[in-house]
Amino acid sequence: MDENACLISTSYFPSIYYFWLIGKHSTVWIEACENFQKQTFRNRTYILTANGIERLTVPVRRANSKQSIAEVEIDNSVRWYAQHWRALQSAYGKAPFFLYFRDWIHDILFKKHTFLLELNQDILTTCLHQIWKTSITIQFTTNYQKTAIPSLQDYRQAIESVQFFKQIEYPQCFGNKFVPHLSVLDLLFCIGNLPFDKFGGKIE
């Protein structure tokens, strides 16, 4: 196994902190065997709108805490993807880089993925390989281990501790005070694909 590897939970349009963490590694292992956890970044993200922070949540079908994340199905009957796209257009339509990235994001949303893990995989692959053009390898776990092997940096719980991350400040579309810990989409649309090592650093 690659010694410069990390293990992290899946996430829907992850935070800037998420990408800062995995950007330190040449291989990222996505935890595909954990049980689904409600009210987490696995199926939600946050953007900045004219009315403040808005949460975007991917609806899932009959998901519970005893169900593997790989088995969680998306409820596409409610056209959540169209609602998310309208929210992004409203929030970032006039942002400097919206036109540059919009087609990638639109295509991902309207593919109507069946499973949450597939949707998040598409997002991560597009961001890492098409937008940032990194050579980071994405792998998926095949069994659940409560304690990761020593060669893996375990970030599975880290993404829920985003408030401890001190990130860079940049011009946003709304408000006079910088709002941190949003989806990476906020950064992409506002200032473009800044290198991972410029995102900031974690407060110890």
C-alpha positions as CSV (number, residue, x, y, z in Angstrom):
1,M,0.0,0.0,0.0
2,D,1.1,3.5,-0.8
3,E,2.8,5.0,2.3
4,N,1.6,8.4,1.4
5,A,-2.1,7.6,1.7
6,C,-5.0,8.7,3.7
7,L,-8.5,7.3,4.6
8,I,-11.5,9.5,4.6
9,S,-15.3,9.3,4.5
10,T,-17.2,10.2,1.4
11,S,-18.7,13.7,1.1
12,Y,-21.1,15.6,-1.1
13,F,-19.3,18.6,-2.7
14,P,-16.7,18.5,0.1
15,S,-15.5,21.4,2.2
16,I,-12.2,23.2,1.4
17,Y,-10.8,21.5,4.5
18,Y,-11.6,18.1,3.0
19,F,-9.5,18.9,-0.1
20,W,-6.7,20.4,2.0
21,L,-6.5,17.1,4.0
22,I,-6.3,14.8,1.0
23,G,-4.2,17.1,-1.0
24,K,-1.2,16.1,1.1
25,H,-1.3,12.5,-0.2
26,S,-0.8,10.6,-3.4
27,T,-3.5,8.1,-2.7
28,V,-6.9,8.7,-1.0
29,W,-8.9,5.7,0.3
30,I,-12.7,6.4,0.6
31,E,-14.4,4.5,3.4
32,A,-17.0,2.5,1.5
33,C,-17.9,0.0,4.2
34,E,-18.9,2.2,7.1
35,N,-22.6,2.5,8.2
36,F,-24.5,5.5,6.9
37,Q,-24.5,8.5,9.3
38,K,-27.3,11.0,9.1
39,Q,-26.9,14.8,9.3
40,T,-23.3,14.7,8.2
41,F,-21.2,15.9,5.2
42,R,-21.8,12.5,3.5
43,N,-25.0,13.9,1.8
44,R,-24.9,17.6,2.6
45,T,-22.9,20.7,1.9
46,Y,-23.1,24.4,2.6
47,I,-23.1,27.4,0.2
48,L,-23.3,31.2,0.7
49,T,-26.3,33.0,-0.7
50,A,-27.8,36.5,-0.5
51,N,-29.7,35.3,2.6
52,G,-26.8,33.7,4.3
53,I,-25.6,30.2,4.5
54,E,-27.8,27.6,2.8
55,R,-27.6,23.8,3.3
56,L,-27.9,21.6,0.3
57,T,-28.9,18.0,1.2
58,V,-29.1,15.0,-1.1
59,P,-32.3,13.1,-0.1
60,V,-31.8,9.4,0.4
61,R,-34.2,6.4,0.4
62,R,-34.9,4.6,3.7
63,A,-31.3,5.1,4.9
64,N,-30.5,4.2,8.5
65,S,-27.5,3.8,10.7
66,K,-27.3,0.0,10.1
67,Q,-27.0,0.4,6.3
68,S,-23.7,0.4,4.6
69,I,-22.8,3.7,2.9
70,A,-22.3,1.8,-0.4
71,E,-26.0,0.7,-0.3
72,V,-27.5,4.1,0.3
73,E,-29.8,5.1,-2.6
74,I,-30.6,8.6,-3.7
75,D,-34.2,9.6,-3.9
76,N,-34.4,11.1,-7.3
77,S,-38.2,11.4,-7.3
78,V,-38.0,14.8,-5.6
79,R,-35.8,16.5,-8.3
80,W,-33.3,17.6,-5.6
81,Y,-30.7,18.0,-8.3
82,A,-32.7,20.7,-10.1
83,Q,-33.2,22.5,-6.8
84,H,-29.5,22.4,-6.0
85,W,-28.6,23.7,-9.5
86,R,-31.0,26.6,-9.1
87,A,-29.5,27.4,-5.7
88,L,-26.0,27.4,-7.2
89,Q,-27.1,29.6,-10.1
90,S,-28.7,32.1,-7.7
91,A,-25.7,32.2,-5.4
92,Y,-22.9,32.1,-7.8
93,G,-24.2,33.0,-11.2
94,K,-22.3,36.3,-11.2
95,A,-19.2,34.9,-9.5
96,P,-15.9,35.3,-11.6
97,F,-15.4,31.6,-12.3
98,F,-19.0,30.4,-12.5
99,L,-19.1,30.1,-16.3
100,Y,-15.8,28.2,-16.3
101,F,-16.9,25.5,-13.9
102,R,-20.7,25.4,-14.3
103,D,-20.8,22.7,-17.0
104,W,-18.9,20.2,-14.9
105,I,-21.1,20.8,-11.9
106,H,-24.3,20.7,-13.9
107,D,-23.4,17.5,-15.6
108,I,-22.7,15.8,-12.3
109,L,-26.0,16.9,-10.7
110,F,-28.2,15.9,-13.7
111,K,-26.7,12.4,-14.2
112,K,-29.2,11.1,-11.6
113,H,-26.9,8.7,-9.9
114,T,-28.6,5.8,-8.2
115,F,-26.2,5.6,-5.2
116,L,-24.8,8.3,-2.9
117,L,-21.3,6.9,-3.0
118,E,-21.4,7.0,-6.8
119,L,-22.4,10.6,-6.8
120,N,-19.7,11.6,-4.4
121,Q,-17.2,9.6,-6.3
122,D,-18.1,11.5,-9.5
123,I,-17.7,14.8,-7.7
124,L,-14.3,13.8,-6.2
125,T,-12.9,12.4,-9.4
126,T,-14.0,15.5,-11.4
127,C,-12.5,17.9,-8.9
128,L,-9.2,16.0,-8.5
129,H,-8.6,14.9,-12.0
130,Q,-10.4,17.3,-14.3
131,I,-10.5,20.6,-12.4
132,W,-7.2,20.4,-10.4
133,K,-5.6,17.8,-12.8
134,T,-3.8,16.0,-9.9
135,S,-2.4,12.5,-10.1
136,I,-4.0,11.5,-6.8
137,T,-5.3,7.9,-6.9
138,I,-8.8,7.2,-5.5
139,Q,-9.4,3.8,-3.9
140,F,-12.3,2.3,-2.0
141,T,-12.2,0.1,1.1
142,T,-13.5,-3.4,0.8
143,N,-14.0,-4.0,4.5
144,Y,-14.5,-1.9,7.6
145,Q,-11.7,-1.5,10.1
146,K,-12.4,0.6,13.2
147,T,-8.7,1.4,13.5
148,A,-6.9,2.1,10.3
149,I,-3.7,0.3,9.5
150,P,-0.6,2.4,10.5
151,S,0.4,3.3,7.0
152,L,-2.9,5.2,6.5
153,Q,-3.6,8.7,7.9
154,D,-7.1,8.3,9.2
155,Y,-9.3,11.3,8.5
156,R,-12.7,9.6,8.7
157,Q,-13.8,11.7,11.7
158,A,-11.8,14.8,10.8
159,I,-14.2,16.3,8.3
160,E,-16.8,16.8,11.0
161,S,-14.2,18.9,12.9
162,V,-14.0,21.6,10.1
163,Q,-14.4,24.4,12.7
164,F,-10.8,23.8,13.8
165,F,-9.4,24.6,10.4
166,K,-8.0,28.0,9.7
167,Q,-8.5,28.6,6.0
168,I,-7.5,31.5,3.8
169,E,-9.9,34.4,3.3
170,Y,-11.0,35.4,-0.2
171,P,-13.6,37.6,-1.8
172,Q,-17.0,36.1,-1.6
173,C,-20.2,37.0,-3.4
174,F,-22.2,38.2,-0.4
175,G,-21.6,40.1,2.8
176,N,-18.7,42.1,4.3
177,K,-17.4,39.4,6.6
178,F,-15.7,36.2,5.3
179,V,-17.7,33.0,5.9
180,P,-15.5,29.9,6.3
181,H,-16.1,26.2,6.1
182,L,-18.3,26.2,3.0
183,S,-18.4,23.8,0.1
184,V,-15.3,23.9,-2.1
185,L,-17.7,25.2,-4.8
186,D,-17.6,28.6,-3.0
187,L,-13.9,28.8,-3.6
188,L,-14.0,27.4,-7.2
189,F,-16.7,29.9,-8.3
190,C,-15.2,32.9,-6.5
191,I,-11.4,32.6,-7.1
192,G,-10.9,29.4,-9.2
193,N,-8.8,26.3,-8.6
194,L,-6.3,27.6,-6.1
195,P,-3.6,25.0,-5.2
196,F,-4.4,22.8,-2.2
197,D,-1.4,24.1,-0.2
198,K,-2.8,27.6,-0.4
199,F,-6.0,26.8,1.4
200,G,-4.7,27.5,4.9
201,G,-3.7,25.3,7.8
202,K,-5.2,23.5,10.8
203,I,-5.2,25.1,14.3
204,E,-3.6,22.8,16.8
